[in-house]
């Protein structure tokens, strides 16, 4: 009788150990799938950020070119002025044009940044949704 009780206890211990091992493995697989989804979202976000950063850098270079071009136009007009009274008019035009350029550029940059932020939020939501939708099917296939 003692032997069968010991066998019964050992069998139950082995079953419990196997059951706990299976649960731990399932949890580990689910955690791995969740982290895979997280890293996928992070990689996509970085790629999107790189594209937005490149667009902003291109915009900044374009702004610098326009500003410099306006400055050289101002310098050429100064060289060609015939009367000292023209200086005030040329300077007014230059300052007005620079202010217009800065205003236009700031407005455009703000719009691009807002659009970029909206795109990033949409992409993150989409990637998160895709990762969440993918996880249950991955869990089922890994469990099988």
Secondary structure by P-SEA (a helix, b strand, c coil): caaaaaaaaaaaaaaaaaaaaaaaaaaaaaaaaaaaaaaaaaaaaaaaaaaaaaaaaaaaaaaaaaaaaaaaaaaaaaaacccccaaaaaaaaaaaaaaaaaaaaaaaaaaaaaaaaaaaaaaaaaaaaaaaaaaaaaaaaaac
